[in-house]
Amino acid sequence: MILELADIRIQPGKQAEFDEAIQRGIAQTISKAKGYLGHKVQKGIEAPERYLLMVHWATLENHTVDFRESPAFTEWRGIVGPFFAGAPHVEHFALLTESAK
């Protein structure tokens, strides 16, 4: 399993609109993609225009090839992209360890 971490900065004062857009975008595009396993979105407290999008994918290629090279990615960016203050910083991680629940 791969974790995609996208650090997103949006235009100030657009939080309420972006909150709706990111949820709609995930529901319409990312959640239907091959290899999608789940997601979380965290909103900044000290920096309210900062969001962390965390998406779990079955493989790295499910994100970098299957999703990013599909029409769904263009649709996703059309929904959330107008709110971006700059390009999101995106990295991928493999799990090393986690706590027991």
QUIBEL-V768702 format. One line per field, one symbol per residue. psi: psi as a letter, one per 30 degrees, with the letter a starting at -180 (. if undefined). A space follows every 10 residues. Layout:
psi=???
This chain:
psi=kkkkjjjkkl kkggeeeeee eeeeeeefde fflkfkfllk kkkkeeifgk kjkjkklele feefdeefgl feeeeeeeef effkflkkkk lkkkkelllk .
